[in-house]
């Protein structure tokens, strides 16, 4: 009975939106010849839930007043003139691969609204259109129909603001993997295959009959989720989720985030186009004890992110894998009485590595206290247009959601891609 439940639980979870669709069309490089198919690109989004302090990570201000400067020291990196926090010593030695954007600016200061805005490029409005996450866009634009694995995987978190497929539908929903060590659950079973096939055939006939009678979109989505889930359950590529096969597990750190980065590398090797790896819930939301918490989190990221860069580089995958490090906003320059920093969307930092990025540079800058943008503001539409360009996605493409009387661009208008990174 328990094995039957395992199968059934996996299918139920998938149909509820924790599954995925596979519809991946390989793209051509922008200037490739007719016979030159570019290798597929992947993106790993390292999501820092809660919003990390830019002043204590990648935009330190050693000359700022005491109530702004903070406790951490700046250290030199492998690129002369670029300094970052002392708690990223390994990443500092790999700065030639990275572009640090110090002039991110966004309008939302609420965690949920800001997360939605940063991941989708659109602001969330009550009763409004549900916009797709960047991962779902990658699923739709970079997918291949015959591939058994999901096109979009979210590691270390369940469904949350801005991670779903929105109007793109069930085919581009992510697979949520809450624990990277445990991997995809409810797929192992000793149930007789013939019995399972009979039950599955019955379910499909019932689904088909219901849809033929009512034409309900929810029924169609349920069918897509079931078919995709069964495809994954029987795919040899499923071994990519098995970290017990991995000899370099320790190099990433024995944390959920570290093992999530390891899983992301394995999924890139399997040609999954988009993987989001989350740190623990609200860890970077440092209203109190900002400095000890940010130190610990920074060192955790430093170990895992550096191992990820090294492994991708050693395997010849870094040029076609874009790593994005970011949260939903930054933290306030003023230190609170509890030794914390509050929300600050007006000016903050993100980091891009690999994937064709011109590394070893800093884009934009903030003022003396990191309160305001002093040069080259980068909005979310600027940022997402840059990411799409690096992934070879046409960000000007228009989708036409069902029931909506207007086309919706992948990235909203007035974008200014960061030419220094992509050209």
Residue, then its C-alpha position, 0 to 999 in steps of 0.5 A: x500500500x505504501x508503494x502505491x501511495x508513493x506513485x499516487x502522491x507524486x502524480x498528485x503533487x505534480x498535478x497541483x503545480x509542482x510539476x513541469x512541462x517539456x517543450x524545449x526548442x533549441x535556439x540559434x546564436x544571433x549571428x550563427x550561420x544556417x548550419x551552425x547550431x549554438x549549444x544550448x544555454x542554461x541559467x542558474x539563479x541563486x536567490x538570496x531570500x530576504x534581500x542581502x545588504x549591498x553595503x556588506x557584500x559587493x558595495x562596501x563603503x569604507x569612507x561612510x559614517x560609522x552608522x552606515x559603514x558597518x563592521x566588514x572590511x573590503x578585500x582585493x580581488x583577482x581584478x585590480x580595482x575591484x573590492x568586495x567583502x572579506x567574507x567572500x575570499x574564494x569568490x574574490x579570486x574568481x572575479x575575472x569571471x564576474x560582473x558586479x552590478x552596483x546600481x540595481x533599482x526597483x520600486x517595491x519594498x515588500x518582500x512578496x511584491x518585490x520578489x514577484x517584480x524581480x522574477x517576472x519583470x512586472x509588478x503584481x496587481x490585485x486581480x491582474x494578469x499572472x505573469x510568468x517567471x523568468x524560468x518559465x520564459x526560459x522553459x518556453x523559449x529554450x525547450x525541446x519537446x522530447x526531453x524527459x527532464x523539466x525545463x525549469x527546476x526550483x530547488x530549496x523552496x516550494x511555490x512562492x511569489x514570481x516562481x510560477x508559469x503564470x499565463x504560460x500555463x502548466x507546460x512551463x510550471x517548475x518542478x519544486x525540489x524542497x530538499x536537494x539531497x532527497x531529490x525528486x520524491x515519490x518516484x521509487x516504487x516496487x508496484x507492478x508495472x502492469x498494474x500501474x499502467x492499467x491504473x494510468x490508462x484508466x485515469x487517462x481515459x477518465x481525464x479524456x472523457x471529462x475534457x471532451x465533455x467540459x473543455x475545462x482548462x484545469x482538466x487539460x493542465x492536470x493531464x499535462x502534469x500527469x503525462x510529464x510526471x510519468x515521463x520523468x519517473x521512467x527517464x534514465x536522466x532522472x539520475x541527475x537528481x541523485x547526489x549520492x553519485x557525486x564525488x565532489x559533494x563536500x566541495x560545495x559545503x554540507x548545507x541545503x544551499x551548497x547541495x542545491x548548487x551541486x544539484x544545479x550543476x548536475x542539471x546543467x550537465x543534463x541540459x536543463x535550461x533554468x534552475x533556481x536555487x534558494x537559500x533558506x526562508x528569510x535568512x537575508x532579512x536582517x532587521x536584527x543582527x545583520x553582521x553575524x548573520x550576513x557573515x555566516x550567509x556570505x561564507x556559505x555562498x562563497x564556498x558553494x558559488x566558488x565550487x560551482x564556478x570551478x566545476x562549470x569552468x573545468x567541464x567547459x560549461x561556464x561560457x554557456x551557463x549564466x549564474x545570477x546572484x541576487x535577492x529582491x532588494x538591498x538593505x538600508x544604509x543606516x544601521x538600526x538600534x538592533x544592529x540590523x538594516x531595513x529594506x532598501x529597493x532604491x539602490x542595491x547589487x547583483x552579480x552575473x557570472x559566465x554565460x557570455x558575460x564580460x567579467x572583471x568589471x563593475x557596472x554602475x555605482x552608488x553614492x557615498x552612503x549607498x543610498x542613491x544611484x550615482x551612475x548607470x541605474x539598472x532597472x528590472x527591465x534593463x536587467x532582464x533584457x540583459x539576461x535574456x540577451x545572454x541566454x539568446x532569448x528575444x526579449x521583445x517577443x510578444x505573448x498573447x495570453x488567453x482572454x487578454x486583449x493585448x500582447x504582453x512582451x517577454x520584457x516590458x518596454x523602455x529596456x536598456x540592456x547593459x551593453x558593457x556586459x553583453x557586447 
